[in-house]
């Protein structure tokens, strides 16, 4: 059809049909893209530890921050990314680096310099101090036992100096290791955790503990109930759950005014390792109650689902755990006191 000015005009009905077909094709293409993206997101999304059965709401606990991992998969995050003072739980990093660099049978000779450094620190902060004598010969294993059972602060300094030459150099190594482990909220300023500037998040401490568990000798040390130390006699692990909860196989306590009561707990349930970090608890009664409550919660879930989480359990054989992204985040919730 020719219009009056000489230009052709499209046929109305045919044009509208063609335009409609084009719109339908466009809509179909968009739907296809949307479905493809949805399928991709499901495929790459982090999976819950128990497939097809989400973790139930965790029990109320009084820790300001907490994180729990089952065989390398983080299943609970309660303010778990917030850095907090660590107190003596920081000694897990000290023990880890000492075990990497020293043999348990290596000798540590106590010097005047060691005593001066540890005495000055002890005068500034309240804490446990091992009875040391100038010229005394100790094995690395003995010093590690003093570090991890009664939590002697001067044992941390001894190991730091024996490993790196000075505590300052050792602290640099602690922070370098934290970066290598991608502990994004961790920062160390001393080897014992007495300084409130030594901080990390609960999730960081779970990851660190899992790495330490893969170091030969670590699990045995943190699971030791009692040992003998020269001049001290019998020393006892401060982690009371080792004596009262059959699910507990190790851990590390910590306490300062800035940090509150802290506990890194290692459990074994249905053959799987469970690591829990409880930071800034109001009391030791609450700390130990929360620790047992968390392990019981995990036990019920794993038993009900009869599920083996992915990953390889950390052990002295050298197997390493990899912490996955959190699958359960909860809001702060404190039980009534």
Phi, psi and omega in degrees: 000138182247131178272179188292336180265008172094356180261146182286150178240129182298148178291126188304307185293316181296320180296316181294323178297316180297318180294322180294318178298321179296318179295318180297318179297321180295316179296318179298319180296318178296318178298320179297317177298317181297316179296318179299316179296319180297316179296319179297318180297320178296322183292323185262353182293144178298134183271146174294156182298320179258108185293143177059013179208094186296151177297134178290167179303136182288160178291157178292130176230164186257359178295142175291328177220144178206151173212144181224133176235140175248110178052040175098351180254119181288120184247349179218131179224103177247097187052034189286354180255003183270124178291137179220156175303142188260340189053217187285355174294342176297340181293348174296318177294319179300314180295319181300312182290324178295319179293329178288328188259334187239156173265148181303332182271354178300149183266141173241120180257122182286128182248169174302321181297319178299312182295321180296316182294315184286326179293319179297318179294320183293327180292330182277335184227146176279138180174184182270140180227128178285144178287109183246148178235140179299131180088355180292138178257125178233153173274158176301322179299318179296318180293322177296321177296320177294327180291315192261340180268288177278352176071051180289126181287325179289339174293325177297317180294319178301314180293323179297315182289324179290328183278316189238359179096329178203159179293324180300315179294324180293320179298321175300321179292323177300314181289324176296320178294321178299320178293318179298324179279355183062040174275085195293340182249015183263139174209128183248138175237351175208171185269348186253337184090004178295325181284129181295345178285345175281109188222159173194167177271165177298320178296321176300316184291327175297312181297315179299315181297321178297321177294319180295326179299333179280351180275126181307129177098339186293310181300322179296320181294309184286348177260002179283128181278317181215154176209178179242134180234135182304130178079353183243336183078221181282127175249144187239140177294132182283348179283098186293336181292341174298333183262343188240339184242114183293346179279346186270132178240357179173182178153185179211132178266166175196147178201127166216169178298322182287324187269339189072197177272132184230149179211127168257121189242136176242123178239166176228117184228124180051037178081001181252146177275137176239128177240127180235138175242120179242115184244141176059061172273153183283339182198164177290328176301313179294321182300308183290325177296316180295321180299312179294322180297318179297315181294323177295321177299313179296318180300317181296319181293313182293323179291317182294327184259350180045049188245137176260110182299155179291158177108176181243131182297136176292140180201173180293350180286348177108357178294141184243146178262146176239121182283128179270180178290153180299141176248351178217113177247136182232158178279158178304132180211118183248138179286153179291141181258000000 
